[in-house]
């Protein structure tokens, strides 16, 4: 306020001097203007005295105004009440309400101008920058593992950075989505997600770039919200999860149906295609009771997936691995894939209060493998079933973080949320793979996992998994022959 008063004082003084200067110049005639009244015959000295009197009077009034402004600033200001809707009589009342002194001075000086829209910076499960038409979220993911081999298993105990990722995702112009996520997983740098999508049609979005292909509920669910440290054996080895391509996806019939179909290189992350063939992958998920009055069945998901692709990768000396990265089935050096790889899966997910149940049956087929003069096709089957229970009573969300009823804070008797989970999964390849010399090792692995998850808050969780992998035949690893593997894995996870 004092700044405005100071400016007015100088404006008045400048106006006085301008008037003095104007008295010594000829007047400029204005077209069609009435004749001016005859001026009094005053000397220049008298005119200056008269102007000084006028300026002095205005200065006195300005001093009084400054005093009133200071008194108003020293008074405590009450919280402003929300303005009434500007319609009808309320609009007239709002217009007739006197303006504060500061607003009046601003309007007099013409200094109060409309500000351009500003980005708002907030935190909500990530750092958000929100504008009138654009949104940007920035976040990070960090998973630190500690793995121990038990019972004489020949693997090496180790700490490792399982996942370390930064990401930026958002919407431009209200209808264009994007995501960029570099990764540093297990010490290897690369690009995890890089995609752009059109969100103009709510029932059909179009996405291009590198992202998760529409195959398998277990595959498309985030790594962060799995009940266990790693995916089941069949999905981990037969589904590349992320790939480069294009996809359409969406929800239909009041979100009772979810679908996705796309074309991809078929070679996984960061890898270009080596021929004109593309992998075609599709997924169809039904949510039959989503709007049912029976809450127990509202979160039941039944899903079917399928894909076909030209096998391009060199299978020579490549391996299928356990969750602890132990190779149990290794292809021979002379294997030459010349056909297609086919996959089909049927899965179910069910969430009810603190409980969840998942299951899946999987089929894979490697066609036209060559080894010297021998040609053969091989099936690779798998199935899994798992269940989890939040002991502290929170609802189990689908593909979202668990939010404890009380975050971990021992000083305030807060201990977070506790969860128990268990899973049994089977990987079974055609025994002829080994018998005909296409691979060495074992073609069947039965894996039993027990997990304990401690959610400190919605951003941090500690996971502990005990896993027993039982091999149908001996597996040679680190120079030792073993028929099973026992591991204990701890993971500290941060997400924001």
C-alpha positions in Angstrom: 0.0 0.0 0.0 2.8 2.4 0.9 4.3 1.8 -2.5 1.1 2.9 -4.2 0.8 6.1 -2.1 4.4 6.9 -2.9 3.6 6.5 -6.6 0.5 8.7 -6.4 2.5 11.5 -4.7 5.0 11.6 -7.5 2.3 11.5 -10.2 0.6 14.6 -8.6 3.9 16.5 -8.4 4.8 15.6 -12.0 1.3 16.7 -13.1 1.8 20.1 -11.4 5.0 20.7 -13.3 3.4 19.7 -16.5 0.6 22.1 -15.9 3.2 24.9 -15.3 5.0 24.0 -18.5 1.7 23.9 -20.5 0.8 27.5 -19.4 3.7 28.8 -21.5 2.6 27.1 -24.7 0.0 27.7 -27.3 -3.2 25.6 -27.0 -4.0 23.1 -29.8 -7.5 23.5 -31.2 -9.8 20.5 -31.2 -12.2 20.1 -34.1 -15.9 20.8 -33.2 -14.9 21.6 -29.6 -16.8 24.4 -27.7 -15.0 27.6 -27.2 -13.0 27.6 -23.9 -14.1 30.0 -21.1 -12.0 33.1 -20.9 -9.0 32.7 -18.7 -8.1 34.9 -15.8 -5.3 37.3 -16.3 -2.7 35.9 -13.8 1.0 36.3 -13.9 3.2 33.2 -14.2 4.3 33.7 -10.5 0.6 33.7 -9.4 -0.1 30.6 -11.4 2.7 28.7 -9.7 1.5 29.8 -6.3 -2.0 28.5 -7.1 -0.6 25.2 -8.3 1.5 24.8 -5.1 -1.7 25.3 -3.0 -3.5 22.6 -5.0 -0.6 20.2 -4.7 -0.3 20.9 -1.0 -4.0 20.2 -0.4 -3.7 16.9 -2.3 -0.5 16.0 -0.3 -2.5 16.5 3.0 -5.2 14.2 1.7 -2.7 11.6 0.6 -1.1 11.6 4.1 -4.4 10.9 5.7 -5.0 8.0 3.2 -1.6 6.6 4.1 -2.5 6.7 7.8 -5.7 4.8 7.2 -3.9 2.2 5.1 -1.3 1.7 7.9 -4.0 1.2 10.5 -5.8 -1.3 8.3 -2.6 -3.3 7.8 -2.0 -3.5 11.5 -5.4 -5.0 12.2 -5.7 -8.9 12.2 -7.4 -9.9 9.0 -10.3 -12.5 9.2 -10.3 -15.5 6.9 -12.3 -14.5 3.8 -15.6 -16.3 3.3 -16.1 -18.2 0.0 -17.8 -15.9 -2.5 -21.4 -16.6 -3.5 -22.2 -17.9 -6.9 -22.1 -15.0 -9.3 -25.7 -15.4 -10.6 -28.7 -13.2 -10.4 -28.9 -11.0 -7.3 -25.6 -12.4 -5.9 -23.7 -11.1 -8.9 -25.1 -7.6 -8.4 -24.2 -7.7 -4.7 -20.7 -8.9 -5.5 -20.3 -6.1 -8.0 -21.5 -3.4 -5.6 -19.3 -4.6 -2.7 -16.5 -2.0 -2.1 -13.0 -3.0 -3.1 -10.2 -3.0 -0.5 -7.9 0.0 -0.6 -5.1 -2.0 -2.2 -7.3 -3.2 -5.0 -8.6 0.3 -5.5 -5.1 1.7 -5.8 -4.1 -1.1 -8.2 -7.0 -0.3 -10.4 -6.2 3.4 -10.4 -2.6 2.8 -11.3 -3.5 0.1 -13.8 -0.8 -2.2 -12.3 -3.0 -5.2 -11.5 -2.8 -7.4 -14.6 -4.2 -11.0 -15.2 -1.4 -13.5 -14.5 -0.8 -16.4 -16.9 -1.8 -19.9 -15.7 0.8 -21.4 -13.4 1.9 -25.0 -12.9 0.9 -26.4 -9.5 3.5 -28.5 -7.7 2.0 -31.2 -5.5 2.9 -34.6 -4.1 0.6 -37.6 -4.5 2.3 -40.9 -4.8 5.0 -39.0 -6.8 5.8 -35.5 -7.6 3.2 -33.9 -9.8 3.3 -30.7 -11.9 -0.3 -29.9 -12.9 -1.3 -27.2 -15.4 -4.6 -26.2 -17.0 -4.2 -28.9 -19.7 -1.1 -30.8 -18.9 0.1 -33.1 -16.1 3.6 -34.4 -15.3 4.5 -37.0 -12.6 8.1 -37.8 -11.7 9.0 -40.7 -9.5 11.5 -43.4 -8.7 11.7 -47.2 -8.0 14.4 -48.9 -6.0 14.6 -52.6 -5.0 17.6 -53.9 -3.0 17.9 -57.7 -2.7 19.8 -59.9 -0.3 19.8 -63.6 -1.5 21.1 -66.6 0.5 21.4 -70.2 -0.8 20.5 -72.7 1.9 21.0 -76.4 2.5 24.2 -76.8 0.5 22.8 -75.2 -2.7 25.8 -74.2 -4.8 24.8 -70.6 -5.6 26.6 -67.5 -4.3 25.1 -65.4 -1.6 24.9 -61.8 -2.7 23.5 -58.4 -2.4 22.2 -56.8 -5.6 20.3 -53.8 -7.0 17.4 -55.7 -8.5 15.7 -52.6 -9.9 16.7 -48.9 -9.9 14.5 -46.7 -12.1 13.5 -43.1 -12.6 10.5 -42.1 -14.6 8.4 -39.3 -16.0 4.8 -39.8 -17.1 1.9 -37.6 -17.7 -0.6 -36.1 -20.2 -0.1 -33.3 -22.7 -3.1 -31.3 -24.0 -5.5 -33.5 -21.9 -5.5 -36.4 -24.4 -1.8 -37.4 -25.2 -0.2 -39.7 -22.6 3.5 -40.5 -22.4 6.0 -42.3 -20.2 9.8 -42.4 -20.1 11.6 -44.8 -17.7 15.3 -45.6 -17.8 16.5 -48.5 -15.7 19.6 -49.8 -14.0 18.5 -53.4 -13.1 21.1 -55.9 -11.8 23.9 -53.5 -12.8 22.7 -53.2 -16.4 21.6 -49.9 -17.8 18.8 -49.7 -20.4 15.4 -48.3 -21.3 12.5 -49.9 -19.6 9.5 -47.8 -20.8 9.3 -45.3 -23.6 5.8 -44.8 -25.1 3.3 -42.3 -26.3 -0.5 -42.9 -26.5 -3.7 -41.3 -27.7 -6.4 -41.1 -25.1 -9.0 -39.4 -27.2 -11.4 -42.4 -27.1 -12.1 -43.8 -23.7 -12.9 -47.3 -25.1 -9.8 -47.5 -27.4 -6.4 -46.1 -26.6 -3.5 -46.3 -29.0 0.0 -46.8 -27.7 3.3 -47.0 -29.5 6.8 -47.5 -28.2 8.3 -49.8 -25.6 5.9 -51.1 -23.0 4.3 -54.2 -21.6 2.7 -56.4 -24.2 -0.9 -57.6 -23.6 -0.1 -61.1 -22.4 -0.8 -62.7 -19.0 -2.3 -61.1 -15.9 0.8 -62.0 -14.0 2.9 -60.4 -16.7 1.1 -57.1 -17.0 0.9 -56.5 -13.3 3.6 -54.2 -12.0 6.8 -55.7 -10.5 6.2 -53.5 -7.5 2.9 -55.1 -6.4 3.6 -58.8 -6.9 3.1 -60.9 -3.7 6.6 -62.4 -4.2 10.0 -61.2 -5.3 9.8 -62.9 -8.7 7.2 -64.1 -11.1 6.3 -67.8 -11.5 8.8 -69.9 -13.5 6.8 -70.3 -16.7 5.9 -66.6 -17.0 9.4 -65.5 -16.1 11.0 -67.6 -18.9 8.3 -67.7 -21.6 7.1 -64.1 -21.6 9.4 -61.2 -22.4 7.0 -58.8 -20.5 8.2 -55.6 -22.3 8.6 -55.2 -26.0 8.7 -52.6 -28.8 5.6 -52.2 -30.9 2.1 -50.8 -31.1 -1.1 -51.7 -29.3 -4.8 -50.7 -28.9 -6.5 -51.4 -25.6 -9.4 -50.2 -23.5 -12.5 -51.2 -21.5 -15.9 -52.0 -22.8 -19.5 -52.6 -21.6 -19.3 -50.5 -18.4 -15.8 -51.9 -17.7 -16.9 -55.5 -17.6 -14.5 -56.3 -20.4 -10.8 -55.3 -20.7 -8.9 -55.9 -23.9 -5.6 -55.3 -25.6 -4.1 -56.4 -28.9 -0.8 -55.4 -30.4 2.1 -56.1 -32.9 5.6 -56.3 -31.5 9.2 -57.1 -32.5 9.0 -60.2 -30.3 12.5 -59.8 -29.0 12.0 -58.0 -25.7 13.4 -54.7 -24.4 15.8 -52.4 -26.4 16.0 -54.9 -29.3 15.1 -54.1 -33.0 13.5 -56.7 -35.3 15.7 -58.8 -37.6 13.0 -59.8 -40.1 9.6 -58.6 -41.4 7.6 -60.9 -39.2 5.9 -59.4 -36.1 4.7 -61.0 -32.9 0.9 -60.7 -32.5 -0.2 -60.7 -28.9 -3.7 -60.3 -27.4 -5.4 -60.4 -24.1 -9.1 -60.4 -23.1 -10.2 -60.1 -19.5 -13.7 -60.4 -18.1 -15.0 -58.7 -14.9 -18.4 -60.3 -14.8 -19.5 -59.1 -11.4 -18.0 -55.6 -11.3 -21.4 -53.9 -10.8 -23.0 -56.7 -8.9 -24.6 -56.1 -5.5 -22.5 -59.1 -4.2 -19.3 -57.4 -3.1 -17.6 -60.7 -2.6 -17.4 -61.2 -6.4 -16.9 -57.7 -7.6 -13.2 -58.1 -8.0 -13.1 -61.4 -9.9 -11.1 -61.3 -13.1 -11.0 -64.0 -15.7 -8.4 -63.6 -18.5 -7.3 -65.3 -21.7 -4.1 -64.5 -23.6 -2.5 -65.7 -26.8 0.4 -64.9 -29.0 2.3 -66.1 -32.0 5.7 -64.9 -33.2 8.6 -65.9 -35.5 11.5 -67.2 -33.4 14.4 -64.9 -34.2 16.7 -65.2 -31.2 19.6 -67.5 -31.2 18.8 -70.3 -28.7 22.3 -71.7 -28.6 23.6 -71.9 -25.1 20.6 -69.9 -23.7 18.9 -71.1 -20.5 15.7 -71.2 -18.6 16.3 -70.1 -15.0 14.8 -70.3 -11.5 13.8 -67.3 -9.5 17.3 -67.3 -8.0 18.8 -67.2 -11.6 20.0 -70.7 -11.5 19.9 -72.2 -15.0 18.1 -75.6 -15.0 17.6 -76.2 -18.8 20.2 -75.1 -21.3 19.9 -75.4 -25.1 22.7 -77.0 -27.0 25.2 -74.9 -29.1 23.9 -76.2 -32.4 20.1 -75.5 -32.0 18.6 -73.5 -34.8 15.0 -72.2 -34.4 13.3 -71.8 -37.8 9.6 -71.8 -36.9 7.1 -70.0 -34.7 6.7 -69.7 -31.0 3.1 -70.0 -29.8 1.7 -69.2 -26.3 -1.7 -69.4 -24.7 -2.8 -68.7 -21.1 -5.9 -68.8 -19.0 -5.8 -67.0 -15.6 -7.9 -65.9 -12.7 -7.6 -63.2 -10.0 -9.9 -62.7 -7.1 -9.7 -60.0 -4.4 -12.0 -60.1 -1.4 -11.2 -57.8 1.6 -7.7 -58.7 2.9 -7.4 -61.9 0.8 -6.4 -62.6 -2.8 -6.3 -65.8 -4.9 -4.6 -66.2 -8.2 -4.2 -69.1 -10.7 -3.1 -69.8 -14.2 -2.6 -72.5 -16.8 0.0 -71.9 -19.6 0.9 -73.5 -22.8 3.9 -72.8 -25.1 5.1 -74.5 -28.2 8.5 -74.1 -30.0 8.0 -75.1 -33.6 10.6 -76.3 -36.1 13.8 -76.5 -34.0 16.8 -77.9 -35.9 19.8 -79.7 -34.5 22.0 -81.0 -37.3 19.7 -83.2 -39.4 17.1 -83.5 -36.6 14.0 -81.4 -36.7 11.4 -81.4 -33.9 8.6 -79.4 -32.2 8.4 -79.1 -28.4 5.6 -78.1 -25.9 6.4 -76.3 -22.7 3.5 -76.3 -20.1 3.1 -74.5 -16.8 0.6 -73.7 -14.1 0.5 -71.8 -10.9 -1.7 -71.1 -7.9 -1.2 -68.6 -5.1 -2.9 -66.9 -2.2 -2.2 -64.0 0.1 -3.8 -62.6 3.3 -3.2 -59.2 5.0 -3.0 -60.1 8.7 -3.7 -56.5 9.8 -7.0 -56.3 8.0 -6.4 -53.9 5.1 -8.1 -54.5 1.8 -5.9 -56.0 -0.8 -5.8 -53.8 -3.9 -5.3 -54.9 -7.4 -2.0 -53.8 -8.9 -1.7 -50.9 -6.4 0.3 -50.3 -3.2 -1.1 -51.6 0.1 -1.9 -48.7 2.4 -1.5 -49.7 6.0 -4.1 -48.6 8.6 -1.3 -47.3 10.7 2.1 -46.4 9.1 5.2 -47.7 10.7 6.0 -45.4 13.7 6.9 -47.3 16.9 6.8 -44.0 18.9 3.1 -43.8 18.2 2.5 -47.6 18.3 2.3 -47.8 14.5 3.7 -51.0 12.9 2.4 -50.9 9.3 0.7 -53.8 7.6 1.7 -57.5 7.6 0.9 -60.1 4.8 1.5 -63.8 4.4 1.5 -65.3 0.9 2.2 -68.7 -0.6 2.6 -70.0 -4.2 3.1 -73.3 -6.0 4.1 -73.4 -9.6 5.1 -76.0 -12.2 7.3 -75.7 -15.3 7.3 -78.8 -17.5 8.9 -79.0 -20.9 8.8 -81.9 -23.3 11.3 -84.5 -22.1 12.4 -85.1 -25.7 14.3 -81.8 -25.5 16.9 -83.5 -23.4 16.6 -87.0 -24.8 17.2 -85.8 -28.4 20.1 -83.6 -27.3 18.5 -80.2 -27.9 19.1 -79.3 -24.3 20.8 -80.4 -21.1 19.5 -80.3 -17.5 16.0 -81.0 -16.4 12.7 -80.4 -18.1 10.5 -80.2 -15.0 10.7 -77.8 -12.0 8.2 -77.7 -9.2 8.6 -74.5 -7.0 7.1 -73.8 -3.7 7.3 -70.3 -2.2 6.3 -68.7 1.1 6.4 -65.0 1.5 6.1 -62.5 4.3 5.5 -58.8 3.4 5.9 -55.9 5.8 4.4 -52.7 4.5 5.8 -49.8 6.4 3.7 -47.3 4.5 2.4 -47.1 1.0 5.8 -46.3 -0.4 8.1 -48.7 1.5 7.9 -52.5 1.9 10.2 -55.3 3.1 9.6 -58.7 1.4 11.0 -62.0 2.6 10.7 -65.1 0.4 11.7 -68.7 1.1 11.7 -70.7 -2.1 12.3 -74.4 -2.8 12.8 -75.5 -6.4 12.6 -79.2 -6.9 14.2 -80.6 -10.1 13.0 -83.7 -11.9 16.5 -84.6 -12.8 20.0 -83.5 -11.8 21.1 -80.0 -12.6 24.8 -79.0 -12.8 25.5 -75.6 -11.4 28.9 -74.1 -10.4 30.4 -77.5 -10.9 28.0 -79.3 -8.6 25.1 -81.6 -9.4 21.9 -80.8 -7.5 18.3 -82.0 -7.5 16.8 -79.1 -5.6 17.5 -75.5 -4.6 16.6 -73.6 -1.4 16.9 -69.9 -1.2 16.0 -67.1 1.2 15.6 -63.6 -0.4 15.0 -60.3 1.3 14.0 -57.2 -0.6 13.7 -53.6 0.6 11.6 -51.6 -1.8 11.0 -47.9 -2.2 8.5 -46.3 -4.6 7.4 -42.8 -5.1 
